[in-house]
Amino acid sequence: MGILAIFALPLLLLGISGIIHIYQSVMWLVSKSAVQNKVVVITDAISGLGKECSRVFHAGGARLVLCGRTWEKLEALYDALISVADPSVTYTPKLILLDISDINCIQDVANEILNCYGCVDILINNASMKVKGAVQSISLELDKKIMNANYFGPVTLTKALLPNMISRKTGQVVLINSIQGKIGVPFRAAYAASKHAALGFFDCLRAEMEEFGICVSTVSPTFICSYHRQPAPGNWEALIWKFFFRKLAYGVHPVEVAEEVLCTVSRKKQEVLMANPIPRAAVYIRTFFPELFFAIVASGIREDLKTEEEN
């Protein structure tokens, strides 16, 4: 009996692992089939995440329209996709130059996008710009540039393509946002503000587009914290800060995000938060225990400034 028990547990675990693997494989195939022949627009396709999104949607048989600021990088992405694709089940990607922060050119680019296939089924707003620094050290011009890239750019492009979706009563808009659209982090005020604004806009858009059969999705991955210093022995405030925002709690690989975007599109999910337990807990603490959240963040800033002075 004891020998059977010893072998039973590994076999049970093996069986469960096999079932999970089969389920994940089936869901992956279902996700890929859901985007086959769909016209998918990806902004900032030349970024790390943009490239991975391009890869998974191209492999799924989507008709890609890839947008980016640099033609040479777009061509390099095009070559990379074509070199590994099966031409019998994939489409040749279309390439379009787009600087999402240049609001004045977006309407013309939207017309160029629509000219590719006559319609857009899925718009993935992936373009983003980051900046780090104290509020008083960031110029208003840079604040505006960040807001253009992260808020007005995606909003303007979405508005330009929405009439096509509304007339066809079908389509999906995906915003790749950030956990900083839910919680603000010190020294990233402009970035967090733009992400909060974008999340608010697309939350409202979701409700408005329901009557037209258009799905609006937001995918918010966690961010990578730059706080690497070890707290001084016995400094409990710094220990809390280190625990709350430790490096291991951050970081979602672009491949994971791209696969989640594909899954979000295929299942028409409305909101996805990709975060490990600690940053996920931070969102809830900010909501239900704001004073505790602010105290922890403030203690981290004090420790950060103290360490800089000592160095």
Backbone torsions as a table, in degrees:
resi	resn	phi	psi	omega
1	MET	NA	-42.0	179.5
2	GLY	-63.4	-38.9	-179.6
3	ILE	-66.0	-40.3	178.7
4	LEU	-62.4	-38.7	179.7
5	ALA	-65.4	-37.7	-179.1
6	ILE	-63.3	-41.4	-178.7
7	PHE	-82.1	-24.9	-175.4
8	ALA	-67.2	-40.8	-177.0
9	LEU	-64.9	-49.1	176.7
10	PRO	-60.3	-38.5	179.5
11	LEU	-65.8	-38.5	178.5
12	LEU	-64.2	-45.4	179.0
13	LEU	-63.3	-39.9	178.1
14	LEU	-63.8	-41.8	179.2
15	GLY	-64.7	-42.5	178.5
16	ILE	-63.5	-42.8	178.7
17	SER	-61.2	-40.5	179.1
18	GLY	-64.1	-41.9	179.1
19	ILE	-63.2	-43.5	179.0
20	ILE	-62.5	-42.0	179.7
21	HIS	-63.4	-43.5	179.5
22	ILE	-64.2	-41.8	179.8
23	TYR	-62.1	-45.4	-179.9
24	GLN	-64.1	-38.4	179.1
25	SER	-65.5	-41.3	179.5
26	VAL	-65.6	-44.7	-179.3
27	MET	-65.0	-33.9	177.4
28	TRP	-65.3	-43.0	178.2
29	LEU	-65.1	-39.3	178.0
30	VAL	-63.8	-41.8	179.8
31	SER	-63.0	-42.1	-179.9
32	LYS	-65.3	-42.0	-178.4
33	SER	-67.7	-24.6	-177.9
34	ALA	-70.3	-21.4	-178.4
35	VAL	-107.2	3.2	-179.9
36	GLN	-62.5	129.9	-179.6
37	ASN	72.0	-1.0	179.4
38	LYS	-77.4	144.6	175.4
39	VAL	-85.8	113.9	-175.3
40	VAL	-117.3	122.0	177.7
41	VAL	-102.1	127.8	179.2
42	ILE	-122.9	118.5	176.8
43	THR	-85.5	153.9	-175.6
44	ASP	47.7	50.3	-178.4
45	ALA	-67.6	-14.5	-177.6
46	ILE	-89.5	-2.2	175.2
47	SER	-76.7	171.4	179.8
48	GLY	-57.9	-48.6	178.9
49	LEU	-69.6	-38.4	179.0
50	GLY	-59.5	-41.6	178.8
51	LYS	-63.0	-43.0	-179.0
52	GLU	-68.3	-38.8	175.7
53	CYS	-62.7	-41.8	178.0
54	SER	-59.9	-41.8	-178.0
55	ARG	-63.3	-50.2	-174.5
56	VAL	-70.9	-36.8	179.8
57	PHE	-74.4	-34.4	176.6
58	HIS	-65.3	-43.4	178.8
59	ALA	-64.0	-27.3	179.6
60	GLY	-81.6	0.0	176.7
61	GLY	87.4	20.4	178.5
62	ALA	-78.3	153.7	174.3
63	ARG	-91.7	99.6	-170.2
64	LEU	-84.7	140.5	166.9
65	VAL	-121.5	106.7	-173.1
66	LEU	-99.7	126.0	-178.0
67	CYS	-113.5	141.6	178.7
68	GLY	-166.0	167.0	-174.9
69	ARG	-84.9	-20.3	-174.4
70	THR	-121.0	121.0	-177.0
71	TRP	-65.0	-40.0	-178.8
72	GLU	-61.7	-40.7	179.8
73	LYS	-71.1	-34.5	175.3
74	LEU	-63.7	-41.8	178.9
75	GLU	-65.6	-38.0	177.8
76	ALA	-64.0	-40.4	176.8
77	LEU	-65.4	-41.3	177.9
78	TYR	-57.9	-48.0	-179.7
79	ASP	-62.2	-40.3	-179.2
80	ALA	-65.3	-39.2	-179.8
81	LEU	-70.1	-43.5	-178.2
82	ILE	-66.0	-35.2	-174.3
83	SER	-67.2	-25.7	-177.4
84	VAL	-111.6	2.7	-174.6
85	ALA	-91.1	154.1	172.1
86	ASP	-92.9	108.6	-175.4
87	PRO	-61.2	-16.6	-180.0
88	SER	-78.3	-17.7	-177.6
89	VAL	-125.5	4.5	-179.1
90	THR	-126.8	162.6	177.9
91	TYR	-110.5	151.2	176.5
92	THR	-71.8	123.4	-178.2
93	PRO	-65.4	147.6	172.3
94	LYS	-96.8	141.9	-177.6
95	LEU	-115.4	134.5	-179.3
96	ILE	-139.7	131.5	176.2
97	LEU	-75.0	130.6	178.9
98	LEU	-152.7	121.9	168.7
99	ASP	-102.7	103.0	-172.3
100	ILE	-63.2	-21.2	179.5
101	SER	-81.7	-11.5	177.6
102	ASP	-90.5	86.9	-172.6
103	ILE	-60.6	-35.0	-174.0
104	ASN	-65.9	-23.2	-176.5
105	CYS	-95.2	-6.9	-170.0
106	ILE	-66.5	-39.1	-179.6
107	GLN	-62.1	-41.9	177.8
108	ASP	-64.1	-39.8	178.5
109	VAL	-65.9	-38.5	178.5
110	ALA	-61.3	-40.9	177.1
111	ASN	-63.7	-38.7	178.0
112	GLU	-65.3	-39.0	177.6
113	ILE	-61.9	-46.4	-178.7
114	LEU	-66.0	-29.1	178.7
115	ASN	-69.4	-19.4	-178.2
116	CYS	-64.1	-50.2	-176.9
117	TYR	-131.3	-2.4	179.7
118	GLY	88.2	-7.5	-179.8
119	CYS	-161.0	170.3	173.4
120	VAL	-133.0	124.4	177.5
121	ASP	-90.5	-40.9	-175.7
122	ILE	-137.6	125.4	175.2
123	LEU	-110.5	121.1	178.0
124	ILE	-109.1	104.7	178.0
125	ASN	-81.5	96.8	-174.7
126	ASN	-107.9	-20.0	-174.6
127	ALA	-62.8	142.3	-178.2
128	SER	-160.4	156.2	178.0
129	MET	-135.9	137.5	-177.4
130	LYS	-116.2	154.6	173.4
131	VAL	-152.3	145.1	179.2
132	LYS	-128.1	134.1	177.8
133	GLY	162.8	160.6	177.6
134	ALA	-64.6	150.5	-177.1
135	VAL	-53.3	-45.3	-175.9
136	GLN	-71.5	-13.7	-179.1
137	SER	-96.8	-9.9	-179.9
138	ILE	-96.1	124.4	-178.3
139	SER	-70.1	156.1	177.5
140	LEU	-63.4	-33.3	177.8
141	GLU	-61.9	-41.6	178.8
142	LEU	-69.7	-37.4	175.0
143	ASP	-56.2	-45.2	-179.4
144	LYS	-65.6	-38.6	179.4
145	LYS	-64.6	-41.8	177.3
146	ILE	-63.3	-43.2	-179.9
147	MET	-65.4	-37.5	177.5
148	ASN	-63.3	-45.5	-176.2
149	ALA	-70.0	-40.1	-171.5
150	ASN	-97.9	-19.7	-178.9
151	TYR	-122.0	-65.9	-174.0
152	PHE	-64.5	-34.3	178.5
153	GLY	-61.7	-58.7	178.2
154	PRO	-59.8	-37.5	179.9
155	VAL	-65.5	-44.8	-179.0
156	THR	-63.7	-43.8	179.0
157	LEU	-65.4	-41.6	178.5
158	THR	-61.3	-46.1	179.2
159	LYS	-62.2	-34.8	-179.2
160	ALA	-69.8	-31.3	-177.1
161	LEU	-96.4	-14.7	-177.4
162	LEU	-60.6	-41.9	-179.1
163	PRO	-55.2	-35.8	178.1
164	ASN	-65.1	-41.9	178.6
165	MET	-68.3	-42.4	-178.2
166	ILE	-63.5	-41.6	-179.7
167	SER	-64.4	-29.7	-180.0
168	ARG	-94.5	-8.5	-178.6
169	LYS	54.4	42.1	176.2
170	THR	-161.0	154.4	178.0
171	GLY	143.7	168.2	178.6
172	GLN	-145.8	135.6	177.0
173	VAL	-115.3	125.9	-179.3
174	VAL	-117.3	128.5	174.5
175	LEU	-107.6	119.3	170.8
176	ILE	-86.0	105.2	-175.1
177	ASN	-106.7	-136.1	-178.1
178	SER	-161.0	157.6	174.9
179	ILE	-61.3	-21.2	178.8
180	GLN	-75.3	-1.2	168.0
181	GLY	-79.6	-8.2	179.3
182	LYS	-115.2	-33.1	177.5
183	ILE	-134.2	140.8	177.9
184	GLY	-89.6	140.2	-179.5
185	VAL	-118.5	136.2	-178.0
186	PRO	-54.1	145.1	176.8
187	PHE	71.0	15.0	175.2
188	ARG	-136.0	38.6	-172.9
189	ALA	-60.1	-47.9	-177.4
190	ALA	-63.0	-43.9	-179.5
191	TYR	-64.5	-47.8	-179.5
192	ALA	-62.5	-40.6	179.8
193	ALA	-61.7	-43.4	-180.0
194	SER	-65.7	-36.5	-179.7
195	LYS	-73.5	-35.6	173.7
196	HIS	-62.0	-45.2	-178.7
197	ALA	-62.3	-45.0	-179.2
198	ALA	-62.5	-43.0	-179.9
199	LEU	-63.4	-41.3	178.3
200	GLY	-62.1	-42.7	-179.8
201	PHE	-62.9	-48.7	-175.1
202	PHE	-73.7	-23.9	171.8
203	ASP	-65.4	-43.1	177.7
204	CYS	-66.9	-41.8	-179.6
205	LEU	-60.3	-37.3	-179.0
206	ARG	-56.9	-46.2	-178.8
207	ALA	-67.2	-39.2	-177.4
208	GLU	-70.3	-31.1	-175.1
209	MET	-87.7	-6.7	-177.0
210	GLU	-59.8	-38.5	-177.8
211	GLU	-67.7	-18.8	179.8
212	PHE	-97.9	3.2	-179.8
213	GLY	73.8	20.8	-179.6
214	ILE	-101.4	126.7	-179.1
215	CYS	-91.8	135.1	176.4
216	VAL	-118.2	123.2	-175.7
217	SER	-123.3	145.8	172.5
218	THR	-125.2	132.5	176.8
219	VAL	-118.6	117.4	-175.1
220	SER	-117.6	95.7	175.9
221	PRO	-74.4	159.8	174.2
222	THR	-71.6	167.1	179.9
223	PHE	-107.6	172.2	178.2
224	ILE	-104.5	118.1	-177.2
225	CYS	-80.2	143.9	-179.3
226	SER	-95.5	5.9	-177.9
227	TYR	-83.4	106.2	-175.2
228	HIS	-116.6	-7.2	-173.5
229	ARG	-73.1	144.0	177.1
230	GLN	-80.6	134.3	179.3
231	PRO	-68.4	152.0	179.1
232	ALA	-67.8	146.2	-179.5
233	PRO	-56.4	132.0	176.0
234	GLY	84.0	-4.0	-179.8
235	ASN	-88.2	94.5	-173.0
236	TRP	-67.3	-31.4	179.0
237	GLU	-63.8	-44.3	179.5
238	ALA	-66.2	-34.2	178.6
239	LEU	-64.5	-40.3	178.0
240	ILE	-63.7	-44.7	179.0
241	TRP	-60.0	-44.7	-178.8
242	LYS	-63.2	-41.2	179.0
243	PHE	-67.0	-40.7	-174.3
244	PHE	-70.5	-36.3	-176.0
245	PHE	-124.7	34.7	-177.7
246	ARG	-66.4	152.0	-173.3
247	LYS	-59.4	-37.4	-176.1
248	LEU	-65.9	-18.3	-179.2
249	ALA	-80.5	-10.6	-175.0
250	TYR	-108.0	173.6	169.6
251	GLY	93.1	109.9	171.9
252	VAL	-119.0	126.0	-176.5
253	HIS	-67.2	142.7	179.3
254	PRO	-53.6	-34.3	178.6
255	VAL	-62.3	-43.2	178.9
256	GLU	-62.1	-43.6	-178.3
257	VAL	-65.7	-43.4	-179.6
258	ALA	-60.8	-42.3	179.2
259	GLU	-67.0	-35.3	177.1
260	GLU	-69.1	-36.3	176.8
261	VAL	-62.4	-43.6	177.3
262	LEU	-60.8	-43.0	178.9
263	CYS	-65.8	-39.9	179.2
264	THR	-61.8	-41.7	179.1
265	VAL	-66.1	-47.0	-175.8
266	SER	-67.1	-34.8	-178.7
267	ARG	-97.4	-2.1	-179.3
268	LYS	54.7	46.6	176.1
269	LYS	-68.6	147.7	-178.7
270	GLN	-89.6	-42.3	-177.8
271	GLU	-145.2	133.7	179.5
272	VAL	-131.7	129.3	174.2
273	LEU	-113.2	113.4	-180.0
274	MET	-99.1	97.1	-176.5
275	ALA	-150.3	146.4	173.9
276	ASN	-73.8	170.2	-172.0
277	PRO	-54.2	-41.3	-174.0
278	ILE	-69.0	-52.8	176.6
279	PRO	-64.7	-29.8	176.0
280	ARG	-65.2	-41.1	177.1
281	ALA	-64.4	-34.0	179.8
282	ALA	-60.2	-36.8	178.8
283	VAL	-62.5	-43.5	-179.3
284	TYR	-72.0	-38.3	177.7
285	ILE	-63.0	-41.5	177.8
286	ARG	-60.8	-34.5	-177.7
287	THR	-78.3	-46.0	-172.0
288	PHE	-100.2	-24.8	179.9
289	PHE	-132.6	64.3	-174.1
290	PRO	-59.6	-37.7	-178.5
291	GLU	-63.0	-39.9	177.7
292	LEU	-64.7	-43.8	179.7
293	PHE	-60.3	-47.8	-178.4
294	PHE	-64.1	-36.1	179.9
295	ALA	-65.8	-42.0	179.9
296	ILE	-65.2	-44.9	-179.9
297	VAL	-63.3	-43.0	-180.0
298	ALA	-63.8	-38.6	178.8
299	SER	-64.5	-34.8	177.7
300	GLY	-66.5	-39.3	178.8
301	ILE	-65.6	-43.3	179.3
302	ARG	-60.7	-42.5	-180.0
303	GLU	-67.4	-37.9	178.6
304	ASP	-61.5	-47.0	-179.6
305	LEU	-66.8	-37.9	179.2
306	LYS	-63.4	-42.9	179.7
307	THR	-64.5	-40.3	178.6
308	GLU	-62.3	-39.8	179.0
309	GLU	-66.1	-38.3	179.6
310	GLU	-68.7	-31.1	179.2
311	ASN	-80.0	NA	NA
